[in-house]
Amino acid sequence: MMSKKKKAGKKKTTLKQRKKKKTVKRRSSTATPKRAKNDAPGLKRSRVRWIFLIAWNIFGALGVFFSLWVVFNPNIFVYTSHTLDPNNPVFTPFVTRNQGYLAIYDVKFEWAIKHLRTDSGINIIGLGEYENRFSETNQIARVIAPGEEYSVRPSLSRLKYNKFENMDIAIVVSFRPFKLWPWRYMRLRRFVTKEGKDGQCYWFPMPIKK
């Protein structure tokens, strides 16, 4: 038989062990929120990384789209060359230059008149905003490669016995960006004549809406 002292000692030890377990559990329960607080900066960093990656992908896609647009978008520049007759501006060739990165095909040229006046007092007023257009079948360029130019003369140059003093016309350039492309692209460039100090008329490019 065990003595009463030994039994009391065992009971004390068990009570002490239970108290230790309770204190350990309490410490563990109080320690968990500290870990959660420590993990909060990590979550913020991961969110910042995701936002940065999404923004980077968006900017990358925009950059690819812009570069493709620059390469495949046709860039046509139209300007006037040296006049063949200083007394009559209709004898001035108009030059079309392909400033794009790709060739253009089946290039056609049309002329549209908004206002025209001769020295004999004849006034011609076009219908609408450069709607009355006319062209010649021989003024067609099959291919204009990048950097190449093609010159055309206004169809009004046939009226060589009339001197045109005041003109407001537009040259309409239509083309295909690819050889077998079914749709045509169009560019409209406006030019007006103004008299210089020497009494001669010169061509000046102007915006369409002005």
C-alpha positions as CSV (number, residue, x, y, z in Angstrom):
1,M,0.0,0.0,0.0
2,M,1.3,3.4,-0.9
3,S,1.4,5.9,1.7
4,K,-0.8,9.0,1.8
5,K,2.3,11.3,1.3
6,K,3.3,9.6,-2.0
7,K,-0.3,9.8,-3.3
8,A,-0.4,13.5,-2.5
9,G,2.9,14.0,-4.3
10,K,1.6,12.4,-7.4
11,K,-1.5,14.5,-7.3
12,K,0.7,17.7,-7.0
13,T,2.8,16.6,-10.0
14,T,-0.3,16.0,-12.2
15,L,-1.7,19.4,-11.2
16,K,1.6,21.1,-12.1
17,Q,1.7,19.3,-15.5
18,R,-1.9,20.3,-16.2
19,K,-1.0,23.9,-15.4
20,K,2.0,23.8,-17.7
21,K,-0.1,22.4,-20.6
22,K,-2.7,25.2,-20.1
23,T,0.1,27.8,-20.1
24,V,1.6,26.3,-23.2
25,K,-1.8,26.3,-25.0
26,R,-2.4,29.9,-24.0
27,R,1.0,30.9,-25.2
28,S,0.4,29.2,-28.5
29,S,-3.0,30.8,-28.9
30,T,-1.5,34.2,-28.2
31,A,1.4,33.6,-30.6
32,T,-0.7,32.9,-33.6
33,P,-1.9,36.5,-34.1
34,K,1.7,37.7,-33.9
35,R,2.6,35.4,-36.9
36,A,-0.4,36.7,-38.8
37,K,0.7,40.3,-38.2
38,N,4.2,39.4,-39.4
39,D,2.7,37.8,-42.6
40,A,0.8,41.0,-43.6
41,P,3.8,42.7,-45.2
42,G,4.4,39.6,-47.3
43,L,0.9,39.7,-48.6
44,K,1.3,43.3,-49.5
45,R,4.5,42.6,-51.4
46,S,2.9,39.8,-53.4
47,R,0.0,42.1,-54.3
48,V,2.4,44.8,-55.5
49,R,4.2,42.3,-57.6
50,W,1.0,41.1,-59.2
51,I,0.0,44.7,-60.0
52,F,3.4,45.4,-61.4
53,L,3.3,42.3,-63.6
54,I,-0.2,43.1,-64.9
55,A,0.9,46.7,-65.7
56,W,4.1,45.4,-67.4
57,N,2.1,43.1,-69.6
58,I,-0.3,45.8,-70.6
59,F,2.5,48.2,-71.5
60,G,4.2,45.4,-73.5
61,A,1.0,44.6,-75.5
62,L,0.6,48.3,-76.2
63,G,4.2,48.6,-77.4
64,V,3.8,45.6,-79.7
65,F,0.6,47.1,-81.1
66,F,2.2,50.5,-81.7
67,S,5.2,49.0,-83.4
68,L,3.0,46.9,-85.7
69,W,0.9,50.0,-86.5
70,V,4.0,52.0,-87.4
71,V,5.2,49.2,-89.7
72,F,2.0,48.4,-91.5
73,N,0.4,51.8,-91.6
74,P,0.9,53.4,-95.0
75,N,2.6,56.8,-94.9
76,I,1.9,58.9,-98.1
77,F,3.4,62.4,-98.6
78,V,2.3,64.6,-101.5
79,Y,4.1,67.8,-102.5
80,T,4.6,70.0,-105.6
81,S,7.7,69.9,-107.7
82,H,9.2,72.7,-109.9
83,T,6.7,74.2,-112.2
84,L,7.0,73.7,-116.0
85,D,5.4,77.1,-116.7
86,P,5.9,79.9,-114.2
87,N,3.0,81.8,-115.7
88,N,0.5,79.0,-115.2
89,P,0.4,76.9,-112.0
90,V,-1.5,73.9,-113.6
91,F,1.7,72.9,-115.2
92,T,3.2,72.1,-111.9
93,P,3.8,68.3,-111.3
94,F,2.5,66.8,-108.0
95,V,4.8,64.2,-106.5
96,T,3.6,61.3,-104.3
97,R,6.3,59.8,-102.1
98,N,5.9,56.5,-100.2
99,Q,7.4,57.2,-96.7
100,G,6.1,53.9,-95.2
101,Y,8.0,50.7,-94.6
102,L,6.0,48.6,-97.1
103,A,5.2,49.1,-100.8
104,I,1.8,50.2,-102.0
105,Y,0.0,48.8,-105.0
106,D,-2.4,49.9,-107.7
107,V,-2.0,53.6,-106.9
108,K,-4.6,55.8,-108.6
109,F,-4.8,59.6,-108.7
110,E,-7.9,61.8,-108.8
111,W,-8.4,65.6,-108.8
112,A,-11.2,67.4,-107.0
113,I,-12.0,71.1,-107.5
114,K,-13.5,73.3,-104.8
115,H,-12.9,76.6,-106.6
116,L,-11.2,77.7,-109.8
117,R,-10.9,81.0,-111.6
118,T,-9.2,81.9,-114.8
119,D,-7.8,85.2,-116.1
120,S,-10.8,85.5,-118.5
121,G,-13.2,85.7,-115.5
122,I,-14.5,82.1,-115.7
123,N,-15.3,80.7,-112.2
124,I,-15.8,77.0,-111.5
125,I,-17.2,76.0,-108.1
126,G,-17.1,72.4,-107.1
127,L,-20.0,70.5,-105.6
128,G,-19.6,69.8,-101.9
129,E,-16.2,69.3,-100.2
130,Y,-14.1,68.0,-103.1
131,E,-16.8,65.6,-104.2
132,N,-16.6,66.2,-108.0
133,R,-13.6,64.2,-108.9
134,F,-12.0,63.3,-112.3
135,S,-9.0,61.3,-113.3
136,E,-7.1,59.9,-116.2
137,T,-6.5,56.3,-117.0
138,N,-2.8,56.7,-117.7
139,Q,-2.1,58.2,-114.3
140,I,-1.8,54.9,-112.4
141,A,1.3,53.5,-110.6
142,R,1.3,49.7,-110.3
143,V,3.8,49.7,-107.4
144,I,5.5,52.4,-105.4
145,A,8.2,50.9,-103.2
146,P,9.3,52.5,-99.9
147,G,11.3,55.7,-100.6
148,E,10.1,55.9,-104.2
149,E,8.2,58.8,-105.8
150,Y,5.6,59.1,-108.6
151,S,4.8,62.4,-110.4
152,V,1.5,63.4,-112.0
153,R,0.3,66.5,-113.6
154,P,-3.2,67.9,-113.1
155,S,-5.7,67.1,-115.8
156,L,-6.4,70.8,-116.2
157,S,-3.0,71.2,-117.9
158,R,-4.8,70.4,-121.1
159,L,-6.4,73.8,-120.9
160,K,-3.1,75.4,-121.9
161,Y,-4.7,78.5,-123.4
162,N,-6.3,79.5,-120.0
163,K,-4.3,81.0,-117.2
164,F,-5.6,79.9,-113.8
165,E,-5.1,82.6,-111.1
166,N,-7.1,81.3,-108.1
167,M,-7.3,77.6,-107.5
168,D,-8.4,75.4,-104.6
169,I,-8.1,71.8,-105.4
170,A,-7.3,68.4,-103.8
171,I,-5.4,65.4,-105.1
172,V,-6.9,62.1,-104.0
173,V,-4.5,59.2,-103.8
174,S,-6.1,55.7,-103.5
175,F,-4.1,52.5,-103.2
176,R,-3.9,49.0,-101.9
177,P,-1.5,48.4,-98.9
178,F,-1.0,44.8,-100.1
179,K,-1.0,43.3,-103.6
180,L,-4.1,41.1,-103.2
181,W,-5.8,43.3,-100.6
182,P,-9.5,43.7,-101.5
183,W,-10.0,47.1,-99.9
184,R,-8.5,50.4,-101.1
185,Y,-7.1,53.1,-98.8
186,M,-7.5,56.8,-99.7
187,R,-5.5,59.9,-98.8
188,L,-6.7,63.4,-99.7
189,R,-4.3,66.4,-99.8
190,R,-5.5,69.9,-100.4
191,F,-3.5,72.7,-102.3
192,V,-4.4,76.3,-103.0
193,T,-2.6,79.0,-105.1
194,K,-1.5,82.3,-103.8
195,E,0.1,85.1,-105.8
196,G,3.6,86.1,-105.0
197,K,5.3,89.5,-105.2
198,D,6.6,88.6,-108.7
199,G,3.0,88.3,-109.9
200,Q,3.1,84.5,-110.3
201,C,0.9,82.0,-108.5
202,Y,2.4,79.3,-106.3
203,W,1.0,76.2,-104.7
204,F,0.6,75.9,-100.9
205,P,-0.6,72.9,-99.0
206,M,-3.5,73.5,-96.7
207,P,-5.6,71.4,-94.3
208,I,-8.9,70.1,-95.5
209,K,-11.1,71.6,-92.9
210,K,-9.7,75.2,-93.0
